[in-house]
Amino acid sequence: MQENVELIDRVPLSVITAREPVADNPWITERWRVAGVVAGEAKGGGKITRTLLRYGPDGEQYLWTGFALRLRPVEADGYYYNIIGQNPSLYVYCEHDDSGEPRPRSITAEYIDALSHAEVGNATFAVPMPPEVYRIVEQFVLVHFEPEEPRMKRKHEREAKRGSGAWDE
């Protein structure tokens, strides 16, 4: 790592939610989803606010500002496995209001934590990680991730390797 690179452990983010009409379905007339996340400092000093971005016959979009991705060294392994995967993602935790609208509460890049939230029934939405956030998470991982030492295989596998000459010098 270069000496002059400042390590960032907090990334200001905003969440975009969308309400979309559903046609030809007798049970629902609309669907809510988390459409994405954008990076950048929001006005309002960290207070969570909701602003209408777009309204039309094809639905509505809202921008939720005041969030931050906080990177923690103890979670570096989860960030690592997230960014080396095919679809690096951010995970938005939401609560649903009475109308079914997802109200974002926090954001993480740690996929193991996101899986835990989803398994217990919490609303967790995976969205693509913006490139500028990817670069910050990648730099954080390069500094804090320490790969585990490979574990020794079972006893019979070690003995098989010894017998095959794999352990001979």
C-alpha positions as CSV (number, residue, x, y, z in Angstrom):
1,M,0.0,0.0,0.0
2,Q,1.2,3.5,-0.7
3,E,2.1,5.7,2.2
4,N,0.0,8.7,1.1
5,V,-3.3,6.8,0.8
6,E,-5.8,7.7,3.5
7,L,-7.8,4.8,4.6
8,I,-11.6,5.5,4.7
9,D,-13.8,3.6,7.1
10,R,-17.0,5.6,6.7
11,V,-18.8,6.1,3.3
12,P,-21.8,8.4,3.1
13,L,-24.7,6.7,1.2
14,S,-28.2,7.3,0.1
15,V,-30.8,4.6,-0.8
16,I,-33.3,4.7,-3.6
17,T,-36.7,2.9,-3.1
18,A,-39.3,2.4,-5.8
19,R,-43.0,1.7,-5.9
20,E,-44.0,0.0,-9.1
21,P,-47.6,-0.8,-10.3
22,V,-48.4,-4.4,-10.9
23,A,-50.8,-5.3,-13.7
24,D,-52.7,-8.5,-14.2
25,N,-52.4,-9.7,-10.6
26,P,-55.6,-10.1,-8.6
27,W,-53.8,-10.0,-5.2
28,I,-51.5,-7.0,-5.5
29,T,-51.6,-3.7,-7.3
30,E,-48.2,-2.4,-6.5
31,R,-44.7,-3.6,-5.5
32,W,-42.0,-1.9,-3.4
33,R,-38.3,-2.5,-3.8
34,V,-34.9,-1.1,-3.0
35,A,-33.7,0.1,-6.4
36,G,-30.1,1.0,-5.5
37,V,-27.6,2.9,-3.4
38,V,-25.6,6.0,-4.4
39,A,-22.5,7.4,-2.7
40,G,-22.1,10.9,-1.6
41,E,-22.5,13.3,1.3
42,A,-26.0,14.3,1.9
43,K,-27.3,17.6,3.3
44,G,-28.9,17.3,6.7
45,G,-26.0,16.2,8.9
46,G,-26.7,12.5,9.0
47,K,-30.4,12.8,9.7
48,I,-32.4,10.3,7.7
49,T,-34.7,12.1,5.2
50,R,-36.9,10.9,2.3
51,T,-37.4,13.0,-0.9
52,L,-39.6,12.2,-3.8
53,L,-37.4,11.8,-6.9
54,R,-39.9,10.8,-9.6
55,Y,-43.6,10.4,-9.8
56,G,-45.5,9.1,-12.8
57,P,-47.8,6.4,-14.1
58,D,-45.0,3.9,-14.0
59,G,-44.5,4.4,-10.3
60,E,-42.5,6.5,-7.8
61,Q,-38.9,6.7,-6.7
62,Y,-37.7,8.1,-3.3
63,L,-34.2,9.1,-2.2
64,W,-33.4,8.3,1.4
65,T,-30.4,10.2,2.6
66,G,-28.4,10.3,5.9
67,F,-26.9,6.8,5.8
68,A,-23.3,5.7,6.1
69,L,-21.4,2.4,5.4
70,R,-19.2,1.9,8.4
71,L,-16.3,-0.4,7.7
72,R,-14.9,-2.4,10.7
73,P,-11.6,-4.3,10.7
74,V,-13.2,-7.4,12.4
75,E,-15.6,-7.7,9.4
76,A,-12.8,-7.5,6.7
77,D,-13.2,-11.2,5.8
78,G,-16.9,-10.7,5.0
79,Y,-16.0,-7.7,2.8
80,Y,-13.3,-9.7,1.1
81,Y,-15.6,-12.6,0.1
82,N,-18.2,-10.0,-1.0
83,I,-15.9,-8.1,-3.4
84,I,-14.3,-11.2,-4.9
85,G,-17.7,-12.6,-5.8
86,Q,-19.4,-12.2,-9.2
87,N,-21.9,-9.5,-7.9
88,P,-20.3,-7.3,-5.2
89,S,-23.3,-5.9,-3.2
90,L,-24.4,-3.6,-0.5
91,Y,-27.1,-4.9,1.8
92,V,-29.9,-2.5,2.9
93,Y,-31.8,-3.4,6.1
94,C,-35.4,-2.1,6.0
95,E,-38.5,-2.1,8.1
96,H,-41.9,-2.1,6.3
97,D,-44.5,0.5,7.2
98,D,-48.3,-0.2,7.1
99,S,-48.4,0.4,3.3
100,G,-45.6,-2.1,2.7
101,E,-43.1,0.6,1.8
102,P,-39.5,-0.4,2.8
103,R,-38.0,2.2,5.1
104,P,-34.2,1.8,5.1
105,R,-32.5,1.6,8.5
106,S,-28.9,0.7,7.8
107,I,-26.5,-0.5,5.1
108,T,-23.6,-3.0,5.2
109,A,-21.1,-4.7,2.8
110,E,-20.8,-7.7,5.1
111,Y,-22.7,-10.5,3.4
112,I,-22.5,-12.9,6.3
113,D,-24.4,-10.5,8.5
114,A,-26.9,-9.8,5.7
115,L,-27.6,-13.5,5.4
116,S,-28.2,-13.8,9.1
117,H,-30.7,-10.9,9.0
118,A,-32.5,-12.5,6.0
119,E,-32.6,-15.9,7.6
120,V,-34.5,-14.6,10.6
121,G,-37.1,-12.8,8.4
122,N,-35.7,-9.2,8.5
123,A,-36.2,-7.3,5.2
124,T,-32.7,-7.3,3.6
125,F,-32.2,-6.1,0.0
126,A,-29.0,-6.7,-2.0
127,V,-28.1,-4.0,-4.4
128,P,-25.1,-3.6,-6.7
129,M,-22.1,-2.0,-5.0
130,P,-21.3,1.4,-6.7
131,P,-17.8,1.4,-8.2
132,E,-16.6,4.3,-5.9
133,V,-17.7,2.3,-2.9
134,Y,-16.1,-0.9,-4.3
135,R,-12.7,0.9,-4.5
136,I,-13.0,2.1,-0.8
137,V,-14.0,-1.4,0.4
138,E,-11.2,-3.0,-1.6
139,Q,-8.6,-0.6,-0.1
140,F,-10.0,-1.4,3.4
141,V,-9.7,-5.1,2.7
142,L,-6.1,-4.8,1.5
143,V,-5.2,-3.3,4.8
144,H,-7.3,-5.3,7.2
145,F,-7.9,-8.8,5.7
146,E,-5.7,-11.5,7.0
147,P,-6.3,-14.9,5.2
148,E,-6.6,-17.9,7.5
149,E,-3.8,-20.4,7.4
150,P,-4.9,-23.5,5.5
151,R,-6.1,-26.2,7.9
152,M,-4.5,-29.6,8.0
153,K,-6.7,-32.2,6.5
154,R,-7.9,-35.3,8.4
155,K,-5.4,-37.7,9.8
156,H,-6.0,-40.3,7.0
157,E,-5.5,-37.6,4.3
158,R,-2.1,-36.6,5.9
159,E,-1.0,-40.2,6.0
160,A,-2.0,-40.7,2.4
161,K,0.0,-37.7,1.4
162,R,3.0,-38.9,3.3
163,G,2.8,-42.3,1.7
164,S,2.6,-40.7,-1.8
165,G,5.8,-38.7,-1.2
166,A,3.9,-35.3,-1.2
167,W,5.5,-34.4,2.1
168,D,9.0,-35.6,1.2
169,E,11.7,-32.9,0.9
